[in-house]
Amino acid sequence: MPRPGYVERGEAGTGSRVRAPSRRDVLRAGASGALGLSLGNLIANRAARAAGSASPPARAVIVLWLWGGPSHLDTFDMKPEAPVEYRGPFEAIATSVPGLHVCELLPGLARRADRFAVLRALHHESNDHGVAGTIALTGSIAGAVGLGGAINTQAQRPSTGAIVGRLRPREPGALPPYVILGSPLHQGLKRAVGEGGGSLGSTFDPFRVDYEPGVGLKLPDVALPDGVGPDRLGSRWELLAGLEAGRKARDRRPGPAERMRRHYDLAHRLIASREGLAALDVGREPTRVREAYGPHRFGQCCLIARRLVEAGTPFVQVNWSTHVEGPEDAGDGGWDMHDRYFQVMQDRHGWMLDRALSALLDDLHDRGLLDSTLVVAVGEFGRTPKINNKAGRDHWNACYSGLVAGAGVRGGRALGASDRRGERPVDRPATPADLGATILDRLGFGAADLTAIGLNPMGTPIAELF
């Protein structure tokens, strides 16, 4: 018999006991209903904590950010029975999993369909790149800046990566816990909001790395001023530490000294840490591995992402491009193709995504990392199911797709469904907040962890993925 005030959990004979919910717990769970929590969640979370020794399913997350918004109808949610002005010129092909089809431009992923699941009913409230990017990266519209300059005046919510960086700091001398491969996101000349520390402060902004074919690795966050070498770096780092300590005694708000100190701290870490630098060096990989990912920037950045998680980095985001549109970008060109869409998909974007993502899944699997690494490939929205008069597709936030793999994801499935033309969800809709909650949940973070750092929990983990 369990002790008074306790309930049994688990299978018979395990002896696992968890304190029964008090009246305060019941009231708290009721108040948390709007945040996706329930009394059942409360008991389950307490049981997990009681287990103590259980590790979270994921040690790391890799987000492949497809900036500009890929079309769901030309990737993972084909509509072969729709009118031609909707379905487009590409054929749906069978995958290794009976009944699951993807676009013919993705043959590598088709052969690996048992390793991933597709979310086919993602949606949110904005078709503006900047606003949608904020929503997709943070789960909230707070602080978003639209193309026309309209600003949401609420306090910016931190990105999911920044939250992970706050909750899972690295040991001294290691690379920061939140790394983005790519320059800051832009819509036109406006910088998108959503990649940074938000209300947590600039200390939790991402550490940025980039790679340019033919040039190599770029470290914009640790570029030192002229005349400041490793010898002078140490003295400046100590001076900034002193300035920052004095400022904190007077004012708790982050200031220029804090941001400058972070800049020098990153440089100090890298110079002192050969291991950290080694994780960024794709030249250490065999030629066959580098070639498997493809010669393009995105492919090589996916390889760096694998090296980073292998070295212990908990959150890595790979930006497909800096700008939403191809002509503006020095990388591989964004997914925002209002014209020439099908030509660009066929000549560039289709094979680039297929090759890089297929290689990443293989590499993680072969190294025994896929079971502990959650991989998410998604953009800020999809594209219009109906083709426009310029042979392109426009913005579409009402329904789009994302791919999820690893860390216990049950592969070979499509979760959720859109209508026959791909315009609206008809089954198991999910939001970016739900996807963000899923990422945090797989890393072992729940509502209590968020409230402890001053954040309201948002969204509900997509439990059916696992």
KOLDO-23034 format. One line per 8 residues: their letters; for each residue x, y, z of C-alpha. Coordinates in steps of 0.001 Angstrom, whole numbers, plus 500000, padded with zeros to 6 digits. Example, Ala and Ser with C-alpha at 12.3 -4.5 7.8 and 13.67 -1.06 7.14 Angstrom:
2
AS = 512300:495500:507800 | 513670:498940:507140
//
This chain:
466
MPRPGYVE = 500000:500000:500000 | 501326:503446:499173 | 501877:505860:502016 | 499095:508426:502607 | 499454:511335:500213 | 501337:509255:497604 | 500326:507460:494414 | 501972:504513:492681
RGEAGTGS = 503644:505104:489299 | 505048:502688:486755 | 504673:498940:486440 | 503924:496608:489284 | 506911:495846:491437 | 508870:498977:490606 | 508129:500540:493967 | 508034:504010:492410
RVRAPSRR = 506022:506401:494537 | 505208:510008:493865 | 503561:512463:496218 | 499883:512851:495363 | 498846:516315:494184 | 497823:518702:496908 | 494961:521193:496668 | 497525:523832:495720
DVLRAGAS = 498816:521549:492936 | 495301:521088:491589 | 494700:524831:491548 | 498085:525428:489929 | 497372:522847:487236 | 494011:524438:486527 | 495602:527851:486168 | 498189:526374:483811
GALGLSLG = 495686:524855:481405 | 496105:527679:478923 | 499835:526948:478883 | 499368:523378:477723 | 499789:521817:481171 | 497431:519565:483074 | 497210:517697:486332 | 498385:514610:484442
NLIANRAA = 501440:516540:483231 | 502131:517642:486788 | 502078:514067:488132 | 504106:512754:485171 | 506755:515435:485568 | 506996:514746:489289 | 507354:511031:488556 | 510164:511737:486120
RAAGSASP = 511957:513826:488710 | 511426:511091:491293 | 513152:508622:488986 | 516208:510832:489321 | 518644:508801:487265 | 516697:508959:483990 | 518404:511094:481350 | 516439:513254:478897
PARAVIVL = 515929:511654:475466 | 518011:514295:473677 | 521478:515618:474407 | 521456:518047:471493 | 519278:519716:468872 | 520083:520706:465292 | 517615:523113:463670 | 517907:523469:459898
WLWGGPSH = 516334:526872:459311 | 514930:527107:455772 | 514649:530894:455635 | 512187:532228:453081 | 509683:529405:453448 | 509783:526216:451325 | 506605:524957:449712 | 504984:522001:451415
LDTFDMKP = 503401:520966:448105 | 506835:520548:446507 | 508566:518791:449396 | 506696:516726:451996 | 502960:517188:451317 | 502451:516429:447634 | 498950:516759:446183 | 499007:514639:442988
EAPVEYRG = 495210:514647:442726 | 494877:518438:442945 | 494353:520588:439824 | 497582:521315:437932 | 497594:524962:439055 | 498029:523627:442589 | 500100:520481:442313 | 502839:521907:440065
PFEAIATS = 505180:520027:437720 | 506931:517702:440165 | 505862:514118:440781 | 505304:512413:444105 | 507567:509403:444639 | 507243:506441:446969 | 509562:506237:449950 | 511022:503301:451849
VPGLHVCE = 507852:503397:453961 | 504677:502178:452218 | 502075:504919:451870 | 504455:507807:452548 | 505382:509952:449540 | 507683:512937:449012 | 508736:515100:446075 | 510811:513519:443305
LLPGLARR = 513525:516103:444015 | 514183:514376:447362 | 515196:510798:446409 | 517783:510543:449179 | 515268:511424:451856 | 512770:509057:450246 | 515216:506194:450882 | 515596:507287:454512
ADRFAVLR = 511925:507893:455308 | 512037:505416:458190 | 514313:507844:460040 | 512066:510900:460095 | 508506:512050:460633 | 506746:514858:458769 | 504548:517456:460453 | 501952:518357:457804
ALHHESND = 499699:520741:459711 | 501916:523491:461092 | 500322:526944:461095 | 500408:530404:462693 | 499026:533913:462239 | 501376:535878:459941 | 502563:535722:456324 | 505175:538473:456768
HGVAGTIA = 508695:536949:456759 | 509955:539022:459668 | 506932:538456:461873 | 506650:534792:460906 | 510342:534295:461623 | 509906:535669:465130 | 506916:533422:465735 | 508661:530338:464363
LTGSIAGA = 511922:530843:466270 | 510442:531931:469604 | 506869:530640:469591 | 505616:534190:470127 | 504888:537305:468086 | 506345:539492:470862 | 508893:541988:469553 | 508371:541092:465889
VGLGGAIN = 509206:543633:463177 | 507284:543508:459901 | 508516:544503:456447 | 506545:547751:456617 | 508219:548689:459893 | 505361:547790:462237 | 506763:546634:465556 | 505128:544491:468191
TQAQRPST = 505937:546379:471377 | 505879:543429:473762 | 509183:542314:475271 | 511047:540019:472927 | 510858:536382:473905 | 514156:534505:473715 | 514686:532036:470909 | 514439:528370:471787
GAIVGRLR = 518207:528164:471339 | 518779:531000:473808 | 516563:529248:476365 | 518603:526079:475951 | 521779:528115:476358 | 520446:529576:479597 | 519337:526235:481015 | 522295:524163:479830
PREPGALP = 525505:526215:480142 | 528801:524743:478945 | 531850:524154:481085 | 534555:526860:481234 | 536670:526940:478083 | 534065:525237:475881 | 532227:526785:472971 | 528951:528526:473927
PYVILGSP = 525892:526276:474208 | 523928:528062:471465 | 525592:528290:468056 | 524171:529598:464774 | 525893:528772:461509 | 525067:531790:459399 | 524744:535562:459512 | 521796:537346:461203
LHQGLKRA = 518528:536828:459342 | 517170:539676:457221 | 514025:540553:455349 | 515123:543158:452847 | 517244:545641:454813 | 515536:544854:458112 | 517083:542445:460554 | 514643:539787:461720
VGEGGGSL = 513941:539425:465433 | 513957:536022:467061 | 517447:534536:467082 | 518682:536283:470224 | 518447:536197:473987 | 515418:538495:474134 | 514313:539075:477702 | 517141:536854:478978
GSTFDPFR = 519683:539420:477777 | 522414:539587:475161 | 524575:537182:477182 | 522440:534430:475656 | 522618:535618:472066 | 523967:532952:469707 | 527633:532480:468959 | 527830:532904:465198
VDYEPGVG = 529989:530902:462843 | 529809:530764:459067 | 531408:528852:456240 | 531979:530030:452698 | 533046:527533:450030 | 536458:528430:448714 | 537150:530695:451695 | 536536:528556:454743
LKLPDVAL = 535386:529267:458264 | 534344:532732:459416 | 534068:533760:463073 | 532451:537216:463104 | 531773:537100:466842 | 535452:536790:467758 | 537113:539127:465263 | 539562:541210:467281
PDGVGPDR = 540328:544869:466554 | 543552:545696:464743 | 546503:545516:467079 | 544766:543255:469620 | 546399:539843:469574 | 546239:536979:472057 | 548672:538688:474461 | 546668:541913:474735
LGSRWELL = 543388:540003:474778 | 543987:538705:478303 | 544533:542151:479816 | 541487:543588:478025 | 539369:540659:479172 | 540356:541307:482805 | 539725:545053:482454 | 536243:544432:481058
AGLEAGRK = 535532:541996:483880 | 536327:544746:486360 | 534191:547292:484541 | 531299:544864:484379 | 531522:544047:488088 | 531357:547766:488902 | 528405:548309:486603 | 526455:545412:488131
ARDRRPGP = 526924:546938:491565 | 525200:550093:490297 | 522740:548861:487682 | 521438:545391:486932 | 520450:546200:483347 | 522753:544877:480583 | 524929:547597:479084 | 527664:548090:476490
AERMRRHY = 530316:546737:478835 | 528427:543453:479186 | 528106:543051:475423 | 531787:543955:474894 | 532833:541541:477601 | 530909:538745:475894 | 532695:539549:472633 | 536115:539306:474262
DLAHRLIA = 535081:536299:476324 | 534260:534385:473140 | 537637:535240:471659 | 539326:534272:474929 | 537547:530912:474942 | 538468:530038:471391 | 542116:530985:471698 | 542366:528970:474913
SREGLAAL = 540403:525972:473630 | 541961:523880:470894 | 539124:521394:471324 | 536551:524090:470554 | 538374:525125:467398 | 538756:521495:466334 | 534980:521031:466372 | 534691:523746:463728
DVGREPTR = 537341:522326:461407 | 535702:520300:458625 | 539168:519762:457166 | 539620:517035:459773 | 536867:515008:458131 | 537620:512357:455479 | 537046:513546:451918 | 534195:511070:451411
VREAYGPH = 532316:512546:454385 | 532758:516147:453232 | 531631:515212:449735 | 528575:513372:451027 | 527170:516635:452428 | 527684:518462:449134 | 530002:521307:448124 | 527484:524048:448891
RFGQCCLI = 527542:526226:451982 | 524460:524706:453629 | 525814:521182:453238 | 529170:522002:454814 | 527443:523876:457635 | 525359:520751:458338 | 528639:518854:458674 | 529950:521467:461130
ARRLVEAG = 526676:521125:463051 | 527288:517395:463423 | 530816:518064:464655 | 529516:520587:467182 | 526922:518275:468733 | 529506:515507:468820 | 531722:517875:470814 | 528900:518602:473281
TPFVQVNW = 527139:521709:471943 | 523466:521335:472953 | 521832:523619:470362 | 522974:524345:466807 | 520972:526228:464197 | 521995:526107:460534 | 520629:529022:458510 | 520034:528167:454859
STHVEGPE = 520554:531806:453925 | 520814:535300:455361 | 518085:536856:453232 | 514739:535400:452273 | 515302:535928:448546 | 518027:534355:446454 | 519398:537376:444549 | 520223:539209:447802
DAGDGGWD = 522115:536381:449423 | 525778:535426:449343 | 524899:531923:450560 | 522700:529406:448800 | 519779:531777:448210 | 516569:531918:450251 | 513348:529962:449693 | 511217:533042:448935
MHDRYFQV = 510660:532420:445229 | 507675:534320:443882 | 508883:533673:440332 | 511122:531093:438630 | 510256:528902:441592 | 510191:525526:439890 | 513369:526153:437935 | 515298:527095:441081
MQDRHGWM = 513858:524125:442970 | 514985:521778:440228 | 518416:523320:439653 | 519430:524174:443229 | 517261:523969:446298 | 515842:520473:445824 | 519102:518574:445509 | 520904:520799:448012
LDRALSAL = 518395:520043:450763 | 518150:516375:449839 | 521899:515784:449808 | 522752:517708:452969 | 519899:516421:455122 | 520341:512830:453928 | 524050:512979:454761 | 523348:514481:458179
LDDLHDRG = 520884:511724:459090 | 523325:509043:457890 | 526279:510594:459691 | 524436:510988:462990 | 523126:507422:462713 | 526489:505885:461844 | 528176:507659:464769 | 525500:506610:467242
LLDSTLVV = 524304:510199:467692 | 520869:510137:466074 | 519182:508571:469088 | 520324:511502:471242 | 520096:514345:468697 | 516808:515928:467660 | 516899:517214:464067 | 514280:519738:462927
AVGEFGRT = 514053:521118:459368 | 511510:523903:458953 | 510969:527422:457615 | 508912:530335:458877 | 505913:529291:456759 | 505016:527515:453515 | 503992:528789:450112 | 500639:529282:448433
PKINNKAG = 499112:526052:447207 | 497895:527850:444107 | 500675:528822:441697 | 500811:532533:440832 | 500994:534055:437334 | 504819:534248:437484 | 505368:530507:437864 | 506010:530940:441557
RDHWNACY = 504346:530510:444905 | 503666:533292:447411 | 503625:533280:451235 | 501344:530855:453072 | 501176:530629:456855 | 497843:528813:457165 | 499373:525365:456610 | 502932:524143:456042
SGLVAGAG = 505257:521222:456781 | 508348:520444:458819 | 510605:517413:459219 | 511611:515953:462595 | 514083:513121:463243 | 516142:511537:465995 | 515908:511565:469804 | 513177:508958:469839
VRGGRALG = 511067:510262:466932 | 509091:507380:465433 | 510041:507633:461774 | 508158:506721:458623 | 505069:508735:459467 | 503210:511902:458599 | 501644:513535:461635 | 498701:515800:460876
ASDRRGER = 497139:516416:457493 | 496137:519251:455204 | 493057:519439:452999 | 493071:518157:449415 | 494727:521322:448107 | 497118:521882:450990 | 495392:525072:452103 | 494293:524306:455668
PVDRPATP = 494987:521731:458398 | 492304:519085:458736 | 493979:516864:461330 | 496343:517406:464283 | 497329:521047:463718 | 500419:522285:465542 | 502027:525676:466094 | 505634:526854:466336
ADLGATIL = 505093:527160:470091 | 504220:523449:470159 | 507355:522611:468191 | 509464:524722:470543 | 507903:523026:473560 | 508711:519665:471967 | 512370:520617:471570 | 512647:521725:475189
DRLGFGAA = 510785:518666:476422 | 513169:516271:474648 | 516077:518058:476280 | 514439:517537:479663 | 513134:521060:480268 | 509576:521723:481379 | 507337:524429:482767 | 509159:524615:486092
DLTAIGLN = 512473:525260:484346 | 510977:528090:482300 | 509212:529812:485150 | 512419:529609:487180 | 514118:531884:484616 | 511161:534256:484325 | 509479:532844:481206 | 505908:531728:480718
PMGTPIAE = 505685:528217:479250 | 504213:528197:475758 | 502804:525461:473576 | 502323:521753:474191 | 504894:519077:473296 | 503837:517017:470272 | 503776:513701:472122 | 502583:511689:469098
LF = 506005:512103:467481 | 507550:509699:470007
//
